[in-house]
Amino acid sequence: MGLFSRSGQSGRERRAMQDHIRELDEMRRTNLGNLGQMTVEMASEGRFDRRRLSEQAAEVVKIDREADLIARGLEEGLTLEELEDLARSGDGTGSR
């Protein structure tokens, strides 16, 4: 165990988590942009498809929950295996 190691998390795992959070952030921005564009288009047509809007919003929520879980893993020094266990159990998904 190195001097600056946090629990069982390796530097490689930490970098992978940080990279994945950046990817999720980009996905979130794209999905929010799509949601906004969809909303503007629907407003200009004067009709809203709540199902489509809800599905798009649910994608953003899903991304947020995954990012929150990974951020928790980084903060707590969890390994990827521990993070996967949390995701499977639903314990790390939190609510927004």
ZAVOLO-383312 format. One record per residue: x, y, z of N, C-alpha, C, O, CB in turn; residue number from 1; residue in one letter. Coordinates in Angstrom, 2 decimals. Glycine has a CB too. Layout:
<recs>
     n.px     n.py     n.pz    ca.px    ca.py    ca.pz     c.px     c.py     c.pz     o.px     o.py     o.pz    cb.px    cb.py    cb.pz  nuvex  lumke
        X        Y        Z        X        Y        Z        X        Y        Z        X        Y        Z        X        Y        Z    NUM      A
...
</recs>
This chain:
<recs>
     n.px     n.py     n.pz    ca.px    ca.py    ca.pz     c.px     c.py     c.pz     o.px     o.py     o.pz    cb.px    cb.py    cb.pz  nuvex  lumke
     0.85    -1.17     0.00     0.00     0.00     0.00     0.89     1.23     0.00     1.79     1.37     0.83    -0.96     0.00     1.22      1      M
     0.63     2.14    -0.96     1.43     3.34    -1.06     1.10     4.36     0.01     0.06     4.28     0.66     1.26     3.95    -2.41      2      G
     1.98     5.29     0.19     1.82     6.31     1.21     0.54     7.12     1.05    -0.10     7.48     2.04     3.02     7.23     1.20      3      L
     0.15     7.40    -0.20    -1.01     8.25    -0.45    -2.23     7.46    -0.92    -3.19     8.07    -1.39    -0.66     9.29    -1.47      4      F
    -2.22     6.17    -0.80    -3.35     5.35    -1.22    -4.53     5.55    -0.29    -4.37     5.77     0.91    -2.96     3.87    -1.27      5      S
    -5.72     5.47    -0.86    -6.95     5.53    -0.07    -7.56     4.15    -0.11    -7.84     3.64    -1.20    -7.96     6.63    -0.61      6      R
    -7.77     3.56     1.00    -8.30     2.20     1.16    -7.81     1.28     0.05    -6.60     1.23    -0.19    -9.83     2.22     1.18      7      S
    -8.69     0.56    -0.61    -8.26    -0.41    -1.60    -8.25     0.11    -3.02    -7.91    -0.64    -3.94    -9.12    -1.59    -1.53      8      G
    -8.61     1.36    -3.23    -8.72     1.91    -4.58    -7.34     2.16    -5.18    -6.49     2.81    -4.57    -9.53     3.21    -4.56      9      Q
    -7.13     1.63    -6.38    -5.84     1.84    -7.05    -5.88     3.15    -7.82    -6.94     3.70    -8.10    -5.50     0.66    -7.99     10      S
    -4.71     3.64    -8.17    -4.62     4.85    -8.98    -5.29     4.66   -10.33    -5.91     5.59   -10.86    -3.17     5.26    -9.17     11      G
    -5.16     3.49   -10.87    -5.78     3.18   -12.17    -7.32     3.25   -12.06    -7.99     3.79   -12.94    -5.33     1.77   -12.66     12      R
    -7.84     2.69   -10.96    -9.30     2.74   -10.75    -9.76     4.18   -10.58   -10.79     4.58   -11.13    -9.70     1.89    -9.51     13      E
    -9.01     4.94    -9.83    -9.37     6.34    -9.59    -9.39     7.12   -10.90   -10.32     7.90   -11.14    -8.37     7.00    -8.61     14      R
    -8.39     6.92   -11.74    -8.35     7.61   -13.05    -9.52     7.17   -13.92   -10.12     7.99   -14.61    -7.02     7.33   -13.77     15      R
    -9.85     5.88   -13.89   -10.97     5.37   -14.68   -12.28     6.01   -14.22   -13.13     6.37   -15.04   -11.07     3.82   -14.58     16      A
   -12.44     6.15   -12.91   -13.65     6.79   -12.38   -13.71     8.26   -12.77   -14.77     8.75   -13.16   -13.71     6.65   -10.85     17      M
   -12.59     8.96   -12.68   -12.56    10.37   -13.05   -12.86    10.55   -14.53   -13.60    11.46   -14.92   -11.18    10.98   -12.71     18      Q
   -12.29     9.67   -15.37   -12.57     9.72   -16.81   -14.05     9.48   -17.07   -14.66    10.14   -17.91   -11.72     8.68   -17.56     19      D
   -14.62     8.52   -16.36   -16.02     8.19   -16.58   -16.93     9.33   -16.13   -17.95     9.59   -16.77   -16.39     6.90   -15.83     20      H
   -16.58    10.01   -15.06   -17.37    11.17   -14.63   -17.34    12.25   -15.71   -18.36    12.89   -15.97   -16.84    11.73   -13.27     21      I
   -16.19    12.46   -16.33   -16.10    13.44   -17.42   -16.99    13.03   -18.59   -17.67    13.87   -19.18   -14.63    13.61   -17.89     22      R
   -16.98    11.73   -18.93   -17.84    11.23   -20.01   -19.32    11.43   -19.67   -20.11    11.84   -20.52   -17.56     9.73   -20.28     23      E
   -19.68    11.13   -18.43   -21.06    11.30   -18.01   -21.48    12.77   -18.04   -22.61    13.09   -18.39   -21.26    10.73   -16.60     24      L
   -20.57    13.66   -17.67   -20.86    15.09   -17.71   -21.16    15.53   -19.15   -22.09    16.30   -19.38   -19.68    15.89   -17.14     25      D
   -20.39    15.04   -20.08   -20.62    15.37   -21.49   -21.96    14.79   -21.97   -22.71    15.46   -22.68   -19.47    14.83   -22.37     26      E
   -22.25    13.56   -21.58   -23.54    12.94   -21.92   -24.69    13.76   -21.34   -25.70    13.98   -22.01   -23.60    11.48   -21.42     27      M
   -24.53    14.19   -20.10   -25.58    14.97   -19.43   -25.83    16.28   -20.17   -26.98    16.65   -20.41   -25.19    15.25   -17.97     28      R
   -24.75    16.97   -20.52   -24.89    18.23   -21.26   -25.60    18.01   -22.59   -26.48    18.79   -22.96   -23.51    18.86   -21.50     29      R
   -25.23    16.96   -23.29   -25.86    16.65   -24.58   -27.35    16.34   -24.40   -28.19    16.85   -25.14   -25.16    15.45   -25.25     30      T
   -27.66    15.50   -23.41   -29.06    15.14   -23.17   -29.89    16.34   -22.72   -31.04    16.47   -23.12   -29.13    14.03   -22.12     31      N
   -29.32    17.20   -21.89   -30.05    18.41   -21.48   -30.28    19.32   -22.68   -31.35    19.92   -22.81   -29.27    19.15   -20.38     32      L
   -29.28    19.43   -23.55   -29.44    20.22   -24.77   -30.55    19.67   -25.65   -31.36    20.42   -26.18   -28.13    20.27   -25.56     33      G
   -30.58    18.34   -25.79   -31.62    17.69   -26.58   -33.00    17.93   -25.97   -33.98    18.18   -26.67   -31.35    16.19   -26.71     34      N
   -33.07    17.83   -24.65   -34.33    18.05   -23.94   -34.81    19.49   -24.15   -35.99    19.73   -24.41   -34.16    17.75   -22.43     35      L
   -33.91    20.43   -24.04   -34.26    21.83   -24.27   -34.72    22.08   -25.69   -35.72    22.77   -25.92   -33.08    22.72   -23.95     36      G
   -33.99    21.53   -26.64   -34.35    21.70   -28.05   -35.72    21.08   -28.33   -36.55    21.66   -29.03   -33.28    21.06   -28.96     37      Q
   -35.94    19.89   -27.79   -37.22    19.21   -27.96   -38.36    20.06   -27.38   -39.42    20.19   -27.99   -37.20    17.82   -27.29     38      M
   -38.13    20.64   -26.21   -39.14    21.46   -25.56   -39.45    22.71   -26.38   -40.62    23.07   -26.54   -38.67    21.86   -24.15     39      T
   -38.42    23.35   -26.90   -38.61    24.55   -27.72   -39.38    24.20   -28.99   -40.30    24.93   -29.37   -37.26    25.18   -28.08     40      V
   -39.03    23.11   -29.63   -39.74    22.69   -30.85   -41.20    22.40   -30.56   -42.09    22.79   -31.32   -39.07    21.45   -31.45     41      E
   -41.45    21.71   -29.45   -42.84    21.41   -29.10   -43.61    22.69   -28.78   -44.78    22.82   -29.15   -42.89    20.46   -27.89     42      M
   -42.96    23.62   -28.11   -43.62    24.89   -27.78   -43.96    25.66   -29.05   -45.03    26.26   -29.15   -42.72    25.75   -26.86     43      A
   -43.06    25.64   -30.02   -43.32    26.37   -31.26   -44.47    25.74   -32.06   -45.16    26.42   -32.81   -42.05    26.41   -32.13     44      S
   -44.65    24.43   -31.87   -45.76    23.73   -32.53   -47.05    23.84   -31.73   -48.13    23.54   -32.23   -45.40    22.25   -32.74     45      E
   -46.93    24.28   -30.49   -48.10    24.44   -29.65   -48.64    23.15   -29.07   -49.79    23.11   -28.62   -49.16    25.11   -30.41     46      G
   -47.84    22.11   -29.07   -48.27    20.84   -28.45   -47.06    20.14   -27.84   -45.96    20.16   -28.38   -48.97    19.92   -29.50     47      R
   -47.31    19.52   -26.71   -46.24    18.85   -25.98   -46.52    17.36   -25.89   -47.64    16.94   -25.62   -46.09    19.45   -24.57     48      F
   -45.49    16.59   -26.12   -45.57    15.14   -25.97   -44.92    14.79   -24.63   -43.70    14.64   -24.53   -44.86    14.37   -27.18     49      D
   -45.75    14.69   -23.62   -45.23    14.46   -22.27   -44.43    13.17   -22.15   -43.45    13.11   -21.41   -46.37    14.42   -21.27     50      R
   -44.84    12.15   -22.88   -44.12    10.88   -22.82   -42.68    11.06   -23.30   -41.75    10.61   -22.64   -44.84     9.80   -23.68     51      R
   -42.50    11.73   -24.44   -41.14    11.95   -24.97   -40.32    12.82   -24.03   -39.14    12.55   -23.80   -41.20    12.60   -26.36     52      R
   -40.94    13.87   -23.49   -40.23    14.74   -22.55   -39.83    13.98   -21.29   -38.71    14.14   -20.79   -41.10    15.95   -22.18     53      L
   -40.73    13.15   -20.79   -40.44    12.36   -19.58   -39.32    11.35   -19.84   -38.45    11.16   -18.99   -41.70    11.63   -19.10     54      S
   -39.35    10.72   -21.00   -38.29     9.75   -21.33   -36.93    10.44   -21.40   -35.94     9.92   -20.88   -38.59     9.05   -22.67     55      E
   -36.88    11.61   -22.03   -35.61    12.34   -22.14   -35.13    12.81   -20.77   -33.94    12.73   -20.47   -35.77    13.55   -23.09     56      Q
   -36.06    13.30   -19.95   -35.69    13.74   -18.60   -35.21    12.55   -17.77   -34.28    12.70   -16.97   -36.88    14.43   -17.90     57      A
   -35.83    11.39   -17.94   -35.42    10.19   -17.20   -33.98     9.79   -17.55   -33.25     9.29   -16.70   -36.38     9.03   -17.49     58      A
   -33.58    10.01   -18.79   -32.20     9.72   -19.19   -31.22    10.61   -18.43   -30.16    10.15   -18.01   -32.02     9.91   -20.72     59      E
   -31.57    11.88   -18.27   -30.71    12.81   -17.53   -30.60    12.37   -16.07   -29.52    12.38   -15.49   -31.27    14.27   -17.62     60      V
   -31.72    11.97   -15.49   -31.73    11.51   -14.09   -30.85    10.27   -13.95   -30.10    10.14   -12.98   -33.17    11.21   -13.62     61      V
   -30.95     9.36   -14.90   -30.13     8.14   -14.87   -28.64     8.48   -14.90   -27.85     7.89   -14.15   -30.50     7.22   -16.07     62      K
   -28.27     9.40   -15.75   -26.87     9.84   -15.84   -26.43    10.49   -14.52   -25.34    10.21   -14.03   -26.68    10.83   -17.02     63      I
   -27.28    11.33   -13.96   -26.96    11.99   -12.68   -26.74    10.97   -11.57   -25.80    11.10   -10.78   -28.09    12.96   -12.28     64      D
   -27.59     9.97   -11.51   -27.44     8.95   -10.46   -26.14     8.17   -10.61   -25.47     7.88    -9.62   -28.62     7.98   -10.49     65      R
   -25.79     7.85   -11.85   -24.53     7.14   -12.07   -23.34     8.02   -11.69   -22.39     7.55   -11.06   -24.40     6.69   -13.54     66      E
   -23.39     9.29   -12.05   -22.31    10.21   -11.70   -22.20    10.37   -10.18   -21.10    10.42    -9.64   -22.53    11.59   -12.36     67      A
   -23.36    10.44    -9.50   -23.35    10.54    -8.04   -22.70     9.31    -7.41   -21.94     9.43    -6.45   -24.78    10.72    -7.50     68      D
   -23.01     8.15    -7.95   -22.45     6.91    -7.43   -20.92     6.89    -7.60   -20.19     6.52    -6.68   -23.08     5.69    -8.14     69      L
   -20.47     7.29    -8.76   -19.02     7.30    -9.01   -18.33     8.35    -8.14   -17.24     8.10    -7.62   -18.74     7.57   -10.50     70      I
   -18.96     9.51    -7.98   -18.39    10.54    -7.10   -18.27     9.99    -5.67   -17.29    10.24    -4.98   -19.25    11.84    -7.11     71      A
   -19.28     9.26    -5.25   -19.22     8.64    -3.92   -18.05     7.67    -3.85   -17.32     7.63    -2.85   -20.55     7.90    -3.60     72      R
   -17.86     6.89    -4.90   -16.75     5.95    -4.93   -15.41     6.66    -4.82   -14.50     6.18    -4.14   -16.79     5.14    -6.20     73      G
   -15.28     7.79    -5.50   -14.04     8.56    -5.41   -13.83     9.12    -4.01   -12.73     9.04    -3.46   -14.04     9.70    -6.44     74      L
   -14.89     9.68    -3.44   -14.79    10.27    -2.10   -14.46     9.25    -1.04   -13.68     9.52    -0.12   -16.09    10.97    -1.75     75      E
   -15.06     8.06    -1.17   -14.88     7.03    -0.14   -13.73     6.07    -0.46   -13.45     5.17     0.33   -16.15     6.24     0.02     76      E
   -13.07     6.26    -1.59   -11.95     5.40    -1.96   -12.36     3.98    -2.28   -11.61     3.03    -2.04   -10.94     5.39    -0.85     77      G
   -13.57     3.81    -2.83   -14.07     2.47    -3.14   -13.39     1.90    -4.38   -12.99     2.64    -5.28   -15.60     2.50    -3.34     78      L
   -13.28     0.60    -4.40   -12.75    -0.06    -5.59   -13.87    -0.16    -6.62   -15.04     0.05    -6.29   -12.17    -1.47    -5.25     79      T
   -13.52    -0.48    -7.86   -14.54    -0.66    -8.89   -15.49    -1.79    -8.53   -16.69    -1.70    -8.80   -13.88    -0.94   -10.25     80      L
   -14.96    -2.84    -7.92   -15.80    -3.97    -7.50   -16.82    -3.52    -6.44   -17.99    -3.89    -6.50   -14.93    -5.12    -6.96     81      E
   -16.36    -2.74    -5.48   -17.26    -2.23    -4.44   -18.33    -1.31    -5.03   -19.48    -1.33    -4.61   -16.47    -1.49    -3.36     82      E
   -17.92    -0.52    -6.01   -18.84     0.38    -6.69   -19.91    -0.41    -7.46   -21.09    -0.07    -7.44   -18.08     1.32    -7.64     83      L
   -19.48    -1.46    -8.14   -20.42    -2.32    -8.86   -21.41    -2.98    -7.90   -22.59    -3.10    -8.21   -19.67    -3.39    -9.66     84      E
   -20.92    -3.40    -6.74   -21.82    -4.00    -5.73   -22.86    -2.98    -5.27   -24.04    -3.32    -5.12   -20.99    -4.52    -4.51     85      D
   -22.44    -1.75    -5.04   -23.38    -0.70    -4.64   -24.43    -0.45    -5.72   -25.61    -0.30    -5.44   -22.62     0.61    -4.34     86      L
   -23.97    -0.41    -6.97   -24.89    -0.17    -8.08   -25.92    -1.30    -8.18   -27.10    -1.04    -8.40   -24.11    -0.03    -9.41     87      A
   -25.46    -2.53    -8.03   -26.38    -3.67    -8.11   -27.39    -3.67    -6.97   -28.55    -4.03    -7.16   -25.59    -4.98    -8.10     88      R
   -26.95    -3.27    -5.80   -27.83    -3.29    -4.64   -28.80    -2.11    -4.62   -29.79    -2.12    -3.90   -27.02    -3.29    -3.38     89      S
   -28.49    -1.09    -5.43   -29.32     0.10    -5.45   -29.02     1.04    -4.30   -29.68     2.07    -4.17   -30.75    -0.28    -5.42     90      G
   -28.04     0.70    -3.48   -27.72     1.50    -2.30   -27.03     2.81    -2.65   -27.12     3.78    -1.89   -26.84     0.72    -1.37     91      D
   -26.36     2.87    -3.80   -25.59     4.07    -4.12   -26.26     4.97    -5.12   -25.65     5.95    -5.55   -24.27     3.69    -4.62     92      G
   -27.49     4.68    -5.51   -28.11     5.46    -6.56   -28.79     6.71    -6.07   -29.00     7.64    -6.86   -29.09     4.64    -7.29     93      T
   -29.15     6.78    -4.80   -29.72     8.00    -4.25   -30.90     8.51    -5.05   -31.24     7.95    -6.09   -28.68     9.06    -4.16     94      G
   -31.51     9.56    -4.58   -32.60    10.17    -5.33   -32.34    11.64    -5.51   -31.70    12.28    -4.68   -33.95     9.95    -4.63     95      S
   -32.83    12.16    -6.59   -32.66    13.58    -6.91   -33.99    14.22    -7.04   -34.08    15.41    -7.31   -31.84    13.78    -8.19     96      R
</recs>
